[in-house]
Amino acid sequence: MGKWKNSEKHRELIGSSLLLAFIILLEMNLVIHAFSSVMLHRNSEIVFRTILQNEQQDLRSSVNNTIRDVERERAELKQLGMTEGEIRKVVRNHLSQKIHADRFSDGQYMWVNQIIDYRGGDRYAIRLIHPNLRHTEGAYLSTKTKDVMGNTPYADELRIIKKSGGGFHRYYFKNLDNNEVTEKVAYSRLYRPYNWVISAGENLDGIRSYERQQKEIIAPYLHRVGLSLSGILAVITLLTTVFYTMRFNRILVGKNEELKTTAYHDALTGIYNRGGLIAHLDEWIEDTRTGGMTGAFLDLDDFKLINDLYGHPAGDAALCRLTNFLQQRFPDGLIGRTGGDEFCVVLREGSPEERSERIREAAKAAQEFTYRGDRIRYSVSVGYADFPSQAETRDEFMRIMDNALYAAKEGRDHEAVCFHPSLAHIKREHLGFSVKNMAFGMPGSFLVYRADGDEQILFANDHLIDLFECSDYEDFLEYTCGSFRHIVHPEDLERVEETIRSQIQEGRDQAPDQETGFEDYVEYRILTKTGREKRVIDMGRLVHDEHYGEIYYVFLQNVETLKRISEEDSRWL
C-alpha cells in the first residue's frame, strides 16, 4: 500500500511537473506570440509609413516639376511676343496632352481643376483635365460633394489651398476597375496666375498590399519558431525563446537602423537632417563628457537668386559645396541641414573662445564654386550661441542660435553674430518684405540698370512702366530696348550722361576711400510710348553688387506731379 502511495505521489509529482512545464511552455508561447505580433505590427507600420512618405514625396515632386514646366513655357512664349490669352491656351493644351499621355508608376496620375470662387459652394471650380474621367472635363465641381465615406474632399482641398497654397489630403472613392471602395492620397498645389489647382494622387491599395506581403513573409517564420519551441522542456523553451527573441530583435533592429539612417539624413547632402541633428544633439547634452557646446546656424545668402540665375541644379551644387566646406572645417562637429538653405554646426571640443573663433573664421571664408563654366560666388550669414551658459535646454539653445542668425542676416559684413540677450526679441517683420512689394510701394518710379557701356535695365517698377505709358514690363523693355540710353530723350542723352559721370567722379574725389554709394542728381526729358514728352528728376546712386558688378539705383519723379503737389500745398499755407 505504501509503495503504491509513493508511486501515486510520484505520478502526481510527475503530473504536476509536466503540468507546470506545460503551463510554463504555454505562457512562454503566449509571450512569444504576443511579442511577435507586436513586432510584426510595428514593422508593418514602419514599412507603411516609410513607403507612404516616399510616395508623397514623389507626388509633391511631380506637381512641383509640372508647375516649373508651366512657368518655363510661359516665359518662353512671352519672349515670342504672344499675348497672355494665347499663352494660357497653349500652356493648357500642352499640359492636357502631357497629363493624358503620361503613365506614372504605382497607379499615380495627375489632374487639374480651375478655381472660380474661393468661397466654395456649388460651381466653385471647373474640372479642366482628368486622364481617368475625360468625359467630365469642363464639368463644375462643388465643395458639398461627399465621398463614399461621407468626407468632403473638394472642401478639404480648398481649405488647404487657401491656408498654405498646397498640401496633402486623403479621401475614399470607388475604384474604376472593380467598383471597390479604396483610399487615396493626393497632393494639390495652387498655380496662382491661372487659379489652377494641379494635383497628383494614387491609391493606397498598393502600399497596403506590400504591407500585407511583408506580414505574410514574416508570419510563417514566427509560427514555425513557436511550434518548434512548444515540444521542448520548460528550461530549453526558455533558452530557445531567448535565442530566437534576440535573433528576431537583431533583424528588426537592423531594419530599423536602416530606416533610421534614411529618416535622419538629408538626401541631397548626406549629412543629418533636422530630425537627425536634434537626436544627436540630445545625446551630446546627456553625455557626461560634454562640458559645453557652441552651436551656429548658417544661412546661404541670396540662395533664391542662385536658383533664379543659374537654375535649381546650381542651387543644389551650392548646398553640396557648403556641406563639404563645413565637413572640412569642422571634422569634430555635429553638422546638419535643418531646412532649405539653412545649416547647423555644433562644437564641443575646446574652450568657448576657441569654438567661437573657429565659427567666426568659417563665416569670413570666401565661398565659390564652378557650375557649367560659371564661377558662382556666395556668402553665408552665421549666428551662434553657447550651451549651457546661454541656454538651459535644447529648444532654447536652438532658438537663441536662430535669433543670432537673423541678427546676422540684417548686417552686410558677413561676420558671425554671437547671441546676446538684447536679441531675444529681435524684430523680423522687415525680413518678410520682398523686393517686388517694396518697389510697388515706393511713391514714385524706380529703376535699376548696369553701369557699363550697354546700361542694361535690370528692374523697373510698375510706376515707371505707367510713367512711360507701357502696358507691362515686357512692353516697357521692348520700347526702351532694355537700356537706360533709350529712357532719356535723345536730345538730352549726351548732357545727362556727362552730368552723371561728372557728379560720380566728384563724389569719388571727395571720398577717395569710399568704393560705392556715390550719388547723382539730374533733370531731363523722356518720351512716352504714345509720344508725350515729360520732364523728370533723376536721383541715382551707384553701388556695387556681387552678382552684377556696378549698378545704378534710380528714383524718378515727374516734374509736373511735383509742381501740382507743391501748388496744392501752397493753397493750404
WOJO-V595956 format. One record per backbone hydrogen bond with DSSP energy under -0.5 kcal/mol. NH is the residue of the N-H (numbers start at 1). CO is the residue of the C=O. E is the energy in kcal/mol with one decimal. If there is no record, write none. Layout:
nh:NH co:CO e:E
nh:NH co:CO e:E
This chain:
nh:5 co:1 e:-2.6
nh:6 co:2 e:-2.8
nh:7 co:3 e:-2.5
nh:8 co:4 e:-2.4
nh:9 co:5 e:-2.9
nh:10 co:6 e:-2.9
nh:11 co:7 e:-2.9
nh:12 co:8 e:-2.5
nh:13 co:9 e:-3.2
nh:14 co:10 e:-3.2
nh:15 co:11 e:-3.3
nh:16 co:12 e:-3.3
nh:17 co:13 e:-3.0
nh:18 co:14 e:-3.5
nh:19 co:15 e:-3.0
nh:20 co:16 e:-3.1
nh:21 co:17 e:-3.4
nh:22 co:18 e:-3.1
nh:23 co:19 e:-3.0
nh:24 co:20 e:-3.2
nh:25 co:21 e:-3.3
nh:26 co:22 e:-3.3
nh:27 co:23 e:-3.2
nh:28 co:24 e:-3.1
nh:29 co:25 e:-2.7
nh:30 co:26 e:-2.6
nh:31 co:27 e:-2.9
nh:32 co:28 e:-3.2
nh:33 co:29 e:-3.2
nh:34 co:30 e:-2.9
nh:35 co:31 e:-3.1
nh:36 co:32 e:-3.3
nh:37 co:33 e:-2.6
nh:38 co:34 e:-2.5
nh:39 co:35 e:-2.8
nh:40 co:36 e:-3.0
nh:41 co:37 e:-2.7
nh:42 co:38 e:-2.8
nh:43 co:39 e:-2.9
nh:44 co:40 e:-2.2
nh:45 co:41 e:-2.3
nh:46 co:42 e:-2.3
nh:47 co:43 e:-2.6
nh:48 co:44 e:-2.7
nh:49 co:45 e:-3.0
nh:50 co:46 e:-2.6
nh:51 co:47 e:-2.5
nh:52 co:48 e:-2.8
nh:53 co:49 e:-2.5
nh:54 co:50 e:-2.0
nh:55 co:51 e:-2.7
nh:56 co:52 e:-2.7
nh:57 co:53 e:-2.1
nh:58 co:54 e:-2.0
nh:59 co:55 e:-2.5
nh:60 co:56 e:-2.7
nh:61 co:57 e:-2.6
nh:62 co:58 e:-2.5
nh:63 co:59 e:-2.2
nh:64 co:60 e:-2.8
nh:65 co:61 e:-2.8
nh:66 co:62 e:-1.9
nh:67 co:63 e:-2.4
nh:68 co:64 e:-2.3
nh:69 co:65 e:-2.3
nh:70 co:66 e:-2.3
nh:71 co:67 e:-2.6
nh:72 co:68 e:-2.6
nh:73 co:69 e:-2.5
nh:74 co:70 e:-2.6
nh:75 co:71 e:-2.3
nh:76 co:72 e:-2.2
nh:77 co:73 e:-2.6
nh:78 co:74 e:-2.5
nh:79 co:75 e:-1.8
nh:80 co:76 e:-0.9
nh:81 co:78 e:-1.7
nh:82 co:77 e:-1.7
nh:87 co:83 e:-2.8
nh:88 co:84 e:-2.6
nh:89 co:85 e:-2.0
nh:90 co:86 e:-2.4
nh:91 co:87 e:-3.0
nh:92 co:88 e:-2.4
nh:93 co:89 e:-2.2
nh:94 co:90 e:-2.6
nh:95 co:91 e:-2.6
nh:96 co:92 e:-2.7
nh:97 co:93 e:-2.4
nh:98 co:94 e:-2.3
nh:99 co:95 e:-2.7
nh:100 co:96 e:-2.4
nh:101 co:97 e:-1.5
nh:102 co:98 e:-2.5
nh:104 co:108 e:-0.7
nh:107 co:104 e:-0.5
nh:108 co:105 e:-1.6
nh:109 co:201 e:-1.9
nh:111 co:199 e:-2.2
nh:112 co:129 e:-2.4
nh:113 co:197 e:-2.0
nh:114 co:126 e:-2.9
nh:115 co:113 e:-0.5
nh:115 co:195 e:-2.8
nh:116 co:124 e:-3.6
nh:117 co:124 e:-2.2
nh:120 co:117 e:-1.7
nh:124 co:121 e:-1.1
nh:124 co:141 e:-1.4
nh:125 co:141 e:-1.0
nh:126 co:114 e:-2.4
nh:127 co:139 e:-2.6
nh:128 co:112 e:-1.6
nh:128 co:126 e:-0.9
nh:129 co:112 e:-2.2
nh:131 co:110 e:-0.8
nh:136 co:133 e:-1.9
nh:137 co:134 e:-1.5
nh:138 co:127 e:-4.1
nh:139 co:136 e:-2.4
nh:141 co:125 e:-2.9
nh:143 co:121 e:-1.2
nh:145 co:142 e:-1.3
nh:147 co:151 e:-2.4
nh:148 co:172 e:-0.6
nh:150 co:147 e:-1.9
nh:153 co:151 e:-0.6
nh:156 co:152 e:-2.4
nh:157 co:153 e:-2.6
nh:158 co:154 e:-2.4
nh:159 co:155 e:-2.2
nh:160 co:156 e:-2.0
nh:161 co:157 e:-2.5
nh:162 co:158 e:-2.6
nh:163 co:159 e:-1.7
nh:164 co:160 e:-2.7
nh:165 co:160 e:-0.7
nh:165 co:161 e:-1.4
nh:166 co:160 e:-0.7
nh:167 co:188 e:-2.3
nh:169 co:186 e:-2.1
nh:171 co:184 e:-2.0
nh:173 co:182 e:-2.1
nh:175 co:180 e:-3.5
nh:179 co:175 e:-2.5
nh:182 co:173 e:-2.7
nh:184 co:171 e:-2.9
nh:185 co:202 e:-2.2
nh:186 co:169 e:-2.4
nh:187 co:200 e:-2.8
nh:188 co:167 e:-2.4
nh:189 co:198 e:-1.9
nh:190 co:165 e:-2.8
nh:191 co:196 e:-3.7
nh:192 co:190 e:-0.8
nh:194 co:191 e:-1.2
nh:195 co:191 e:-0.8
nh:195 co:192 e:-0.7
nh:196 co:191 e:-1.7
nh:197 co:113 e:-3.6
nh:198 co:189 e:-2.3
nh:198 co:196 e:-0.7
nh:199 co:111 e:-2.8
nh:199 co:197 e:-0.5
nh:200 co:187 e:-2.0
nh:201 co:109 e:-2.4
nh:202 co:185 e:-2.0
nh:204 co:183 e:-2.6
nh:208 co:204 e:-2.4
nh:209 co:205 e:-2.4
nh:210 co:206 e:-2.1
nh:211 co:207 e:-2.3
nh:212 co:208 e:-2.3
nh:213 co:209 e:-2.1
nh:214 co:210 e:-2.1
nh:215 co:211 e:-1.9
nh:216 co:212 e:-2.5
nh:217 co:213 e:-1.9
nh:218 co:214 e:-2.1
nh:219 co:215 e:-3.1
nh:220 co:216 e:-0.9
nh:221 co:217 e:-0.6
nh:222 co:218 e:-1.9
nh:223 co:219 e:-2.4
nh:224 co:220 e:-2.6
nh:225 co:221 e:-1.8
nh:226 co:222 e:-2.0
nh:227 co:223 e:-2.2
nh:228 co:224 e:-2.3
nh:229 co:225 e:-1.6
nh:230 co:226 e:-1.4
nh:231 co:227 e:-0.6
nh:232 co:229 e:-1.5
nh:237 co:233 e:-3.4
nh:238 co:234 e:-2.4
nh:239 co:235 e:-2.6
nh:240 co:236 e:-3.4
nh:241 co:237 e:-2.7
nh:242 co:238 e:-2.3
nh:243 co:239 e:-2.5
nh:244 co:240 e:-3.0
nh:245 co:241 e:-2.6
nh:246 co:242 e:-2.7
nh:247 co:243 e:-2.4
nh:248 co:244 e:-3.2
nh:249 co:245 e:-2.6
nh:250 co:246 e:-2.3
nh:251 co:247 e:-2.0
nh:252 co:248 e:-2.4
nh:253 co:249 e:-3.3
nh:254 co:250 e:-2.7
nh:255 co:251 e:-2.4
nh:256 co:252 e:-3.3
nh:257 co:253 e:-2.6
nh:258 co:254 e:-2.0
nh:259 co:255 e:-2.5
nh:260 co:256 e:-3.0
nh:261 co:257 e:-2.7
nh:262 co:258 e:-2.1
nh:263 co:259 e:-2.9
nh:264 co:260 e:-2.2
nh:265 co:262 e:-0.7
nh:266 co:271 e:-3.8
nh:270 co:266 e:-2.0
nh:272 co:335 e:-1.1
nh:273 co:264 e:-1.8
nh:277 co:273 e:-2.8
nh:278 co:274 e:-2.5
nh:279 co:275 e:-2.1
nh:280 co:276 e:-2.2
nh:281 co:277 e:-2.4
nh:282 co:278 e:-2.3
nh:283 co:279 e:-1.4
nh:284 co:280 e:-2.1
nh:285 co:281 e:-2.3
nh:286 co:282 e:-2.0
nh:287 co:283 e:-1.3
nh:290 co:287 e:-1.5
nh:291 co:289 e:-0.9
nh:293 co:387 e:-3.1
nh:294 co:347 e:-2.6
nh:295 co:385 e:-2.4
nh:296 co:345 e:-2.9
nh:297 co:383 e:-2.8
nh:298 co:343 e:-2.8
nh:299 co:381 e:-2.5
nh:300 co:341 e:-2.0
nh:301 co:299 e:-0.6
nh:301 co:379 e:-2.3
nh:303 co:300 e:-1.0
nh:306 co:302 e:-1.6
nh:307 co:303 e:-2.0
nh:308 co:304 e:-2.6
nh:309 co:305 e:-2.7
nh:310 co:306 e:-2.7
nh:311 co:306 e:-0.6
nh:311 co:307 e:-1.7
nh:314 co:311 e:-0.6
nh:315 co:311 e:-1.4
nh:316 co:312 e:-2.5
nh:317 co:313 e:-2.1
nh:318 co:314 e:-2.1
nh:319 co:315 e:-2.0
nh:320 co:316 e:-2.3
nh:321 co:317 e:-2.4
nh:322 co:318 e:-2.3
nh:323 co:319 e:-2.0
nh:324 co:320 e:-2.4
nh:325 co:321 e:-2.0
nh:326 co:322 e:-2.4
nh:327 co:323 e:-2.4
nh:328 co:324 e:-2.0
nh:329 co:325 e:-2.4
nh:330 co:326 e:-2.6
nh:333 co:330 e:-1.6
nh:334 co:346 e:-2.8
nh:335 co:333 e:-0.6
nh:336 co:344 e:-2.3
nh:337 co:272 e:-3.0
nh:338 co:336 e:-0.7
nh:338 co:342 e:-1.2
nh:339 co:342 e:-1.1
nh:342 co:339 e:-2.6
nh:343 co:298 e:-3.1
nh:344 co:336 e:-2.8
nh:345 co:296 e:-2.5
nh:346 co:334 e:-2.2
nh:347 co:294 e:-2.8
nh:355 co:351 e:-2.6
nh:356 co:352 e:-2.4
nh:357 co:353 e:-2.2
nh:358 co:354 e:-2.0
nh:359 co:355 e:-1.8
nh:360 co:356 e:-2.5
nh:361 co:357 e:-2.4
nh:362 co:358 e:-1.8
nh:363 co:359 e:-1.9
nh:364 co:360 e:-1.3
nh:365 co:361 e:-0.9
nh:365 co:362 e:-0.6
nh:367 co:378 e:-0.8
nh:368 co:366 e:-0.5
nh:369 co:376 e:-2.0
nh:371 co:374 e:-2.9
nh:374 co:371 e:-2.1
nh:376 co:369 e:-3.3
nh:376 co:374 e:-0.7
nh:377 co:375 e:-0.5
nh:378 co:367 e:-2.4
nh:381 co:299 e:-2.7
nh:383 co:297 e:-2.2
nh:384 co:417 e:-2.5
nh:385 co:295 e:-2.3
nh:387 co:293 e:-3.1
nh:388 co:391 e:-0.7
nh:390 co:386 e:-1.1
nh:397 co:393 e:-2.3
nh:398 co:394 e:-2.5
nh:399 co:395 e:-2.0
nh:400 co:396 e:-2.4
nh:401 co:397 e:-1.7
nh:402 co:398 e:-2.0
nh:403 co:399 e:-2.1
nh:404 co:400 e:-2.2
nh:405 co:401 e:-2.1
nh:406 co:402 e:-2.1
nh:407 co:403 e:-1.7
nh:408 co:404 e:-2.0
nh:409 co:405 e:-2.2
nh:410 co:406 e:-0.9
nh:411 co:407 e:-0.8
nh:411 co:408 e:-0.7
nh:417 co:382 e:-2.5
nh:419 co:384 e:-2.7
nh:423 co:420 e:-3.2
nh:424 co:421 e:-1.7
nh:426 co:423 e:-1.5
nh:428 co:426 e:-0.5
nh:431 co:428 e:-1.6
nh:432 co:428 e:-0.5
nh:432 co:429 e:-1.5
nh:433 co:430 e:-1.2
nh:438 co:434 e:-2.3
nh:439 co:435 e:-2.8
nh:440 co:436 e:-2.2
nh:441 co:437 e:-2.1
nh:442 co:438 e:-0.7
nh:442 co:439 e:-0.7
nh:444 co:442 e:-1.8
nh:445 co:556 e:-1.9
nh:447 co:554 e:-2.4
nh:448 co:459 e:-2.3
nh:449 co:552 e:-1.7
nh:450 co:456 e:-2.6
nh:451 co:550 e:-2.5
nh:452 co:450 e:-0.9
nh:457 co:482 e:-2.6
nh:458 co:448 e:-3.1
nh:459 co:448 e:-1.7
nh:461 co:446 e:-1.9
nh:465 co:461 e:-1.7
nh:466 co:462 e:-2.6
nh:467 co:463 e:-2.1
nh:468 co:464 e:-1.8
nh:469 co:466 e:-1.4
nh:470 co:465 e:-2.4
nh:476 co:472 e:-2.3
nh:477 co:473 e:-2.6
nh:478 co:474 e:-2.2
nh:479 co:475 e:-2.2
nh:480 co:476 e:-2.4
nh:481 co:477 e:-0.6
nh:482 co:477 e:-1.2
nh:483 co:480 e:-1.6
nh:484 co:455 e:-2.4
nh:486 co:483 e:-1.1
nh:487 co:484 e:-1.8
nh:488 co:484 e:-1.2
nh:489 co:525 e:-2.7
nh:492 co:489 e:-1.8
nh:493 co:489 e:-1.2
nh:496 co:492 e:-2.7
nh:497 co:493 e:-2.6
nh:498 co:494 e:-1.9
nh:499 co:495 e:-2.5
nh:500 co:496 e:-2.6
nh:501 co:497 e:-2.4
nh:502 co:498 e:-2.4
nh:503 co:499 e:-2.3
nh:504 co:500 e:-2.4
nh:505 co:501 e:-2.5
nh:506 co:502 e:-2.3
nh:507 co:503 e:-2.0
nh:508 co:504 e:-2.1
nh:509 co:505 e:-2.4
nh:510 co:506 e:-2.0
nh:511 co:507 e:-1.5
nh:512 co:509 e:-0.5
nh:514 co:511 e:-1.6
nh:517 co:542 e:-2.6
nh:518 co:542 e:-1.1
nh:520 co:540 e:-2.1
nh:522 co:538 e:-2.3
nh:524 co:536 e:-2.0
nh:526 co:534 e:-2.8
nh:528 co:526 e:-0.5
nh:528 co:532 e:-3.0
nh:529 co:468 e:-2.5
nh:531 co:528 e:-1.7
nh:534 co:526 e:-2.3
nh:536 co:524 e:-2.9
nh:537 co:557 e:-2.5
nh:538 co:522 e:-3.5
nh:538 co:536 e:-0.5
nh:539 co:537 e:-0.6
nh:539 co:555 e:-2.4
nh:540 co:520 e:-1.9
nh:540 co:538 e:-0.6
nh:541 co:553 e:-2.0
nh:542 co:518 e:-3.6
nh:543 co:541 e:-0.6
nh:543 co:551 e:-2.6
nh:545 co:549 e:-3.5
nh:549 co:545 e:-2.5
nh:551 co:543 e:-2.7
nh:552 co:449 e:-3.2
nh:553 co:541 e:-2.6
nh:554 co:447 e:-3.2
nh:554 co:552 e:-0.6
nh:555 co:539 e:-2.6
nh:556 co:445 e:-2.6
nh:556 co:554 e:-0.5
nh:557 co:537 e:-1.8
nh:559 co:535 e:-2.8
nh:562 co:558 e:-2.1
nh:563 co:559 e:-2.5
nh:564 co:560 e:-2.4
nh:565 co:561 e:-2.3
nh:566 co:562 e:-2.4
nh:567 co:563 e:-2.6
nh:568 co:564 e:-2.2
nh:569 co:565 e:-2.3
nh:570 co:566 e:-2.1
nh:571 co:567 e:-1.3
nh:572 co:568 e:-0.6
nh:572 co:569 e:-0.9
nh:573 co:569 e:-0.7
nh:573 co:570 e:-0.5
